[in-house]
């Protein structure tokens, strides 16, 4: 072990940063967060450090470095652009038994500043002994994505009640079970939902009970996005890593399921037209069964739970049965398919509104207001409409939409197999049949779809728009 790991308490202790640029500013800001009394020494200061000095948060020694600056300080950070000067600062510091860090120079340093994950009072520090700072940063990003921001408030709450917890649970095994409940149960869920007062009330109530609190199940509705695992939110990833049971749709990509906790039970509850179909009542029953058994359940849905995902129905069911729940939104297909095909859903000159429409719901096509949908200068994003393109096209043309209106039909949006078919509305059914477009696919219809020709960047582009001139005009305007 090259370095001895430690966490230093710098509260109200003097430290010195030599240097006046951006790097020195970042180091000073981090030291201030730790409560240190920071002095910066340099001939000139950049704007960030000048502002800190003006605010009275940082003391300033103007001029060239002097060894006398080290008097009384606990540690020193050398952040100048001159290696000879940094070497001199390091030598002075070592001779006076000061801890010295020379930025990006482990040879001259007596301590390293690690990559830090801050969930105060929890701190996670990662060091490569100064040999691979990029790797340390990447590891920090990976670990940080797994640590719930609610951990900080949870630990602060547990710290305040530590004495009462020890008094109530004198037996070590009982205390461990209580802390397990505290970390996995409703207190943490309430903090995550920004209800700190209710969280504290829940903790106090648990300490007042004669019996140990039982594990309480919960459900998280998680949007898995359009398919690309890289489009998962950090909160969705944390939920997958905490889940005991995952009920997932058919459209959730296998690579996303591979990110889940290895021992989580995965149950497919997909709904596919013409294929395996899990009734909604069965999904409700599974949610209730596993939550009441004290398990952490993730209901994993493609796209976003609240955009044609029946998330509202599932929340109503959970609320009616007293099950604790939360919702993690996902990137819905309209946003993802538009972005990955280079089509802006809105455009200052060509589309002032967007309509999200589904063709799959019961009586969907007969209940739509076709007169409004056929209006110009708006974008239609049609979900689950591949099998009804003939009727969609017929209705739009019959209600006045121009036959040459551009469309982009995006199959497997965001995945490596994405294909984007472009053309004019009157050719939509025939072109889709010719290229064998299959679900899942999203239809984007409107003037902005013409931009797919010029702005497409992901996957295969099929077809062509009939009016290159109008396409160029749109591209220029963008």
N, C-alpha and C positions, 0 to 999 in steps of 0.2 A: 504494500500500500504506500504510494508515493506521498499522498496528502493525508493529513489528519482532519477528518470532517468535524466541524463545530458550527454552532449558531451563536453569533456574538450579540450581546445586548449593548447597543450603542445609544440608548436613551439618554439624552442630555450630555453625551460625551463628545468632546471636540475631535473632529476629523478634518483632514486637509485634502483638497483636490487641486492639483496643479494643472492648469490648462484652461482656456477660455472658450473652446469651441463646442460643437454639438456633442461630441463624446463626453466631454467634461460635464456638460449640462445633464446628460442622461444619468451619469454616475451620481451627480449631486442630487437629482430628483429621487433616486432610489435610496440614498442615504437619508434624505429628509423623511421619506416614508417610514424609515426605521427609527425616527426620532432623534437622529444625531444633530449636533451643532456643527454645521458645515461652514468651513472657510474655503473660498476659492482664490487662488493666486494666479495672476497672469497679467501681461502688459495690457491686453485688451480683452473685452468680453463680447461674446455673441449676444443676440437679442434675448434668448431664453434666460441666460444667466443674468443679463442686465435687469430683466424684469424681476427675477428672484431677489437680487440685491435691492432694487427699489422697493420691493414689498417688505424688506427687512427680514426675509427668511434665510438669507445667506450673507455671511460677512465677506468682505472683499479686500485682498491685499494687492494693490496695484504695483506693477513693475516686474522686473526680471526676478526669477526664483532666487531665494536666499536660504541657506541652510538653517538660519534662525527661525524660519517659518515652522520648523518641525517641533519647536519647543512646546511641550504640554499636550500634543495630539496623541490619540490612541492608534490611529492608523492613517496611511497616506495612499492616495491614488494618483499616479502619474499619468496624465492624459494629454501630454504635449505631442507635437508632430516630430520632435527631434529626439532620435534615439540616444545621442550622446547626453542630452539634458536629462532624459528619463533615467539613463544609467547613473548619472550623478545624483539624482534624487533618490534612487534605490540605494546607492552606496551610503549616502548620508543617513537614510532611514535605518538601514541595517546596523550601522555603527552606533546608532542611538537606540537600538533594540525596538524599533517601530515595525509594525506589520506594514508591508508595502506591496501594492499591486500596480504593476506597469501594464497598461491596457495592451492586450494582444502580444505580450512578451513574457511567457512563463519563465524563461531563463532568468530574467531580472527580478521576478516577483517572489515574495515570501508567502503570499496567499493568493488564491484564485477566487474570483467572483463567479459563483455558479449560475446556471440558468435556473430561475426560480418560478415555482407555481405557488401563487399566494391565495390561500383560503384561510386567512388569519382567523384564529391562532394556528391553524395548520399551515406549515410551510414544507414544500418539497423542493429540494435542491439537487441539481444534477451537474456533475463535473466530469470532464474528460482529462483532468490535470493539465488543462491548457493546450492539449494536443489536437483536439477536434471540436472546436466551438460550434461548428455547423451541426455536427451530429448531436451535441448536447441540446442545441436549440430544437432540433427536430424531435428528439425524445421528449423534451418538455411539451411541445405541441401535442404529441400523441398522448402523453399521460394527462395533460390538462383537459383534453376532450373527455376523459373518463371520470373526472372529479366534478361532482355536482357543486355549483356555486352555493347551494344551500348548506354545504358542510360547514362553512365559516360561521354563519349564525347559529347552526345547531351546536357546534362546539362551544361557542360563547354562552349559549343557554345552559348547556351541561356544566360548564365551569361555574356559573352562578349558583347552580343547585347541587354542586358536588357534595357538600357536607350533608345536605338532606338526603341525597341518594345513598351515601355511605351509612347514614344512621338508619334509614328505612330498610336497606338491604345489607346488613352486616355480614351475612354469609357471602363468600366470594362467588360461588356458583350462581346464587340468586342475583347478585349484582351484575354479573356478566349477562344473564338473561335479560335483565332490565335494560342494560345498555344496548343489547341486540334489538330490543323492542324500540328503544329510543331512536336508533339509527335507521331502522327499517320500516317503522310504523307511521302513524298519523302525524306525529310531531314534525318530522322531516317533510312530509307531504304538505303540511300547512305552511311551513317556512318557504318551500318551493313555490307555493301559490301566493306568497306575499301576505300571509296572515300571522304575523309574529305574536300578536296578543292572544289569538286563539291557540297557537302552538304552545305558548307558556301555560295557558289555562289547562290544556290537555295534559301537560307534564305534571302540573300541580295535582290535578284530579287523579292521575295514576299513582302518585306518591301517597295519596290519601286513602286509596283502596286497601282493603284487608288482604286481598289476593293479588298475585302478580298479574299484570295486564297480559291479555292473550294477544297473540299475533293477529293483526287485522289485515285482511286481504284488500287489494285495491286493483283498479284497472286504469291503464294509460292508453288512450287512443292516440296512436302514433301514425303520422303521415310518412310513408316510405319514399315519397317523391316519385318521379317518372320511371325510375329503373336504375340509373347510374348511381352506384353506392357513394360516389363522391358528392352527391347532392343531398345526402342525409344531413340533418342538422346535428350539432353536437349534443343537443338534448335528446334527440332520437337515439343516438348511439349510446348514450348513458342508459336510457330506458331499456335498450336491448341487452345491455350488459348486466342489468339488475333483475331481469325478468326470470320468474320461475316457469311461466307458461307463455307461449306466444301463439295467438290465433291469427293466422295470416291469410291474406287474399291470394288468389291464383296469380295475379299480376306482379306480385312482389318477387323481384329477381333473387335467384339463389345466392348470388354474391352478397346481397344484403343480409340474408339469413345466416350466412357464414360469419357475420360480424357479431352475432348474438352470443350470449353466454353458452359455453359448450354443453352444460348439463341442463339447459332449459328444454322443456317439453315443447315441441313444435307441432301444431295441429293445423292442417290445411282446411280452410273454410271458404273456398273459392266459389265464385258465381260466374260461370261462363255460359254464354248463349249456346245452346245445342250440346253442351258438355256436362261435366259434373256440376251439380248445383246444390249448395248448402242452404237450406231455408233460413231466413232471418231468425225464426223462432228457435232453431237449433243453436245458432250463434249466441242468442240471448241466454239460453239455458247453460251453455258452456261457460260464458262469462260469470254467471251467477254461481255455478258449481265451484269453480276454481277460486273465485274471490271469497266465498264463504268458507272455503277450506283454509283460508289464511295465506293464499299465494298472491304473489305479485304478477299480475296478468298484463301483457301487452297485446292490445288489439291492433295489429299492423295492417294498414291499408295502403294500397297504391295511391300515389298522388297526395291529396289532402283529405282528411276525414270529413270535412264539412263542404266539400265540393263534389256533389253527386256520389258521396261515399256512405250515405246513410248513418253518418256519425251522430246526427241529431236524434235519430230514433234510438240509437244505442245509449246515448246520454239520458234520454227520458226513461228508458228501462232501468238503468243503473240508479238514477235518482229515486225512482219509485220503490226500489228495493233496498235503499239505504247503503249502497256501495260507494266507497270513496273513489273518486276518479279525477283525472286531469287530462288535458289535451295537448299534444305536441303537433303543431301544424307542419305540413309538408309542402313541397313545391308542387303545385297542381299541374296537370298535363298541358293546359293552355299556355302557361308561362314557360314551361320547359321546352315544349315543341316549337314555340315561336322563337325562343332564344337560340336553340340548336339549329334552326333552319334559317336564321338571319332575318326573321320577319318581326318588325316591331308591331305589337298589338295596337298601339296608338301612334299617331303621327300628326304633328301640328297642322299640316296642310291637307291630310287625307282621311283621318279617322279620329273623331272626337269622343268616341265611346266604344266599349266592348260589351258584347253579349255572350254569356256562357250558356250554352244550350245542350241538353241531352236528348238523344233520339231513342234512348233505351227504356225509359220509364213507361209504365202503363199509360196508354192513351197519349203518349208524349206528342206525336206528330199532329194528332187531331186537335189538341188543346193549345197549340202554339198560335200566337198572333202573327200570321204570315205577312200581313200588311206592314207591321212595324219591322219585322226581320228583313224585309226586302228593301228597306230604305238604304240610300247611298250614304257614304261618308261615315260608316261604322264598320266594325269588324265583328264577324260571327266566329265563335270558336265552338265547334260542334263535337261533343263527346259521344263515343259509342254509336257512330252513325254509318259505319262502313257498309252494313247490310241494308241501309235504307237510302243510299245515294240517289237512286232513281226518283223516289218520292220527294226527297229534299230538293233536288234540282227542279222537278216539275212544279212544286209549290212556289219556289222562289221566282222562277220565270213567269209563272201565272200571275204573281202579285207585283210584277214590275221590275224585278232585278234585271239589270242589263245582261244579255247573254255573254258578253265579253268580260264580265267581272272576273278578276283573277282569283285563283284559289291555290292553296298549298295544302296537300294532304300528307301528313307526316306519320309514317309507320315506325313503330318501335322508337319513339322519340328519346334521345339522349343515349341510346345504347349503340354499341359498335355496328349493329345491324340496321341502323336507321336508314330509311329511304324517304326522300321528299319528292312527291310528285306535284308538278306545277302545270297549270293550264288555265283555260277559260271555263266558266260555269257550264256552258252548254255542252262541253265535252267531258264533264266530270265523270259521269257513270261509265262511259266507254273507255276513257283513259284508265280509270281505276281497275276495270275488268281486264284490259289489255296487259297491265303491269302486275296483275294478281295481288293487289293491295289487300292485306289481311289485318284483322284486329290483333293487338290494339293500335288504333290509328286515330289521329285527331285532325279534323278539317278546319282550316283557317280560310275564311272567305271574306274578301273585301279588297279595296284598292291597295292596301299595304302589302298584300300577298305578292304583288309584282316585284317587291324587293328581293324575294327569294332568289331570283335569277342572278342578281349582282352580289348579294350579301351572304348567300348560302356558304357554310363553312364545315359542316359536320355530316359525314355519311355521304350517300349517293344521291345525286340530283337527277330526277327523271322528268321527261317531258320538256315543253317549252311554251312560253307565253306567245300569243299571236301578234302582239304589238310591241316590238323592240323599242320603238320610239318612246312610247308611253313609259316603258320600264326604265329607260335611261333618264327620262324626266324625273321620275320618282327617285331614282338613285341620286341624281344631282341634288334634289331638294333635301334628301336625308343628310 
